Amino acid sequence: MRLGSLAIALALVACKKDSAPPAGANDPATGSASAKPADAGAAPAPAVDNVAPAVAFATHFFKGEYADALALYAPLVASRIKPDELAKIAADLGASGAPVEVHGAADPADPTWIRVDATFADGGLADEVFHVIDGRLFGMIAKPVYHAPAYVDAKAFTCRAVVAGSGKTALGGVLCLPAGPGPFPLVLLVQGSGGGDRDEWQPTMHEMMFRDLGLGLASRGVATLRFDKASFAFHWSLRGLTPTNSTISDEYLDPVKAELAVAETLDGIDPKRVFILGHSEGGWLVPWSFEGYGTPVRPPETVELLTPPPTVAAIAAGYRPWLHPSVPVAHDLRVL
């Protein structure tokens, strides 16, 4: 996805009202978005149906009916967007014609955020998040259409929606369970740094490695759990946190404990074969003991980071980190 189109889509989220709150089961990638959450402590549903407008927008959007899609936005937001801008976003997402199936469900932590799953005839899967208040759209987190790798066997497993935690700390996720009686080993996937969703996707990257892993392992008899990260999109503000006042307990340890609690309730899982697989920062933080670190101490709002002198000298001398040609680079590296 080109950065420009993504910026247009994400900018819409910032146009929400001042009064706005803080920011089927056999779907082979996400679990049906219409599946009921497993946690009874989720946030109550709003009086106005916010799911239907999000589903309608996604349907019009992917069918190329951009004027009809814009009509679902709040008037102030719609007045700032042109149909051809929506067309550009759809092209950047890799949309492949009208979806054959569309489902939507409110986020368990905040019912004004709606996740919509769309399935296409060519096997593509869209997983978009919308901000809907009083039945009107105020934003969209645009995510590329996913195509499963060849090693994924969609007939070998089923996926369904699950929820870890409750209230404003609830995190939506997906359980992919192999076909058969079990019991199966289970792998909980934990993201690296940043605000990745359940697929370990972020607006600054293209990859959805956790969906690849989750579906690939489930195709081979290993159940998988993957949740939105506590720092994904609107979740940070719901918890009253920012990247500068949060701790590893906020971002990793507490959510992982809630996610493991979900694993303990699942039928068909071998409790002696439950594993955690962390990516990047998640890989070196999660192995820490969950106990014994005392009360978390929050840093001040401003944190000074010092770059080691040898690194500064190397960059000043012209060194640039090597990046694989497939990695998109949004800007040039410069010494400031």
PEDA-V338239 format. One record per backbone hydrogen bond with DSSP energy under -0.5 kcal/mol. CO is the residue of the C=O (numbers start at 0). NH is the residue of the N-H. If there is no record, write none. Layout:
((CO & NH) (CO & NH))
This chain:
((1 & 5) (2 & 6) (3 & 7) (4 & 8) (5 & 9) (6 & 10) (7 & 11) (8 & 11) (8 & 139) (9 & 12) (9 & 13) (10 & 13) (11 & 14) (12 & 15) (16 & 19) (23 & 26) (24 & 158) (26 & 30) (31 & 34) (37 & 39) (38 & 41) (40 & 166) (47 & 49) (49 & 53) (50 & 54) (51 & 55) (52 & 56) (53 & 57) (54 & 58) (55 & 59) (56 & 60) (57 & 61) (58 & 62) (59 & 63) (59 & 64) (60 & 63) (63 & 65) (64 & 68) (65 & 69) (66 & 70) (68 & 71) (69 & 72) (71 & 136) (73 & 76) (73 & 77) (74 & 78) (76 & 79) (77 & 80) (81 & 84) (81 & 85) (82 & 86) (83 & 87) (84 & 88) (85 & 89) (86 & 90) (87 & 91) (88 & 92) (89 & 93) (89 & 94) (90 & 93) (92 & 144) (100 & 118) (102 & 116) (104 & 114) (107 & 42) (109 & 106) (109 & 112) (111 & 113) (111 & 131) (112 & 106) (113 & 115) (113 & 129) (114 & 104) (115 & 127) (116 & 102) (117 & 125) (118 & 99) (118 & 100) (119 & 122) (123 & 119) (124 & 145) (125 & 117) (127 & 115) (128 & 140) (129 & 113) (129 & 131) (130 & 137) (130 & 138) (132 & 135) (135 & 132) (136 & 73) (138 & 130) (139 & 141) (140 & 128) (145 & 124) (148 & 151) (151 & 153) (152 & 155) (153 & 156) (155 & 178) (157 & 176) (158 & 31) (159 & 174) (161 & 172) (163 & 170) (165 & 168) (166 & 169) (170 & 163) (171 & 227) (172 & 161) (173 & 175) (173 & 225) (174 & 159) (174 & 176) (175 & 223) (176 & 157) (183 & 269) (184 & 222) (185 & 274) (186 & 188) (186 & 224) (187 & 276) (188 & 226) (189 & 278) (193 & 195) (195 & 228) (196 & 199) (198 & 209) (198 & 210) (200 & 196) (201 & 204) (207 & 210) (207 & 211) (208 & 212) (209 & 213) (210 & 214) (211 & 215) (212 & 216) (213 & 217) (214 & 218) (216 & 219) (216 & 221) (217 & 220) (220 & 222) (222 & 186) (223 & 175) (224 & 188) (225 & 173) (228 & 231) (231 & 234) (232 & 235) (233 & 237) (234 & 238) (235 & 238) (235 & 240) (236 & 239) (241 & 244) (241 & 245) (246 & 250) (247 & 251) (247 & 252) (248 & 253) (248 & 254) (250 & 229) (251 & 255) (252 & 256) (253 & 257) (254 & 258) (255 & 259) (256 & 260) (257 & 261) (258 & 262) (259 & 263) (260 & 264) (261 & 264) (261 & 265) (262 & 265) (265 & 268) (267 & 183) (268 & 270) (269 & 272) (272 & 185) (272 & 274) (274 & 187) (275 & 277) (276 & 189) (278 & 281) (279 & 282) (279 & 283) (280 & 283) (280 & 284) (281 & 285) (284 & 287) (295 & 297) (302 & 304) (304 & 306) (307 & 310) (307 & 311) (308 & 312) (309 & 313) (310 & 314) (311 & 315) (312 & 316) (313 & 318) (314 & 317) (323 & 326) (325 & 327) (327 & 329) (333 & 335))
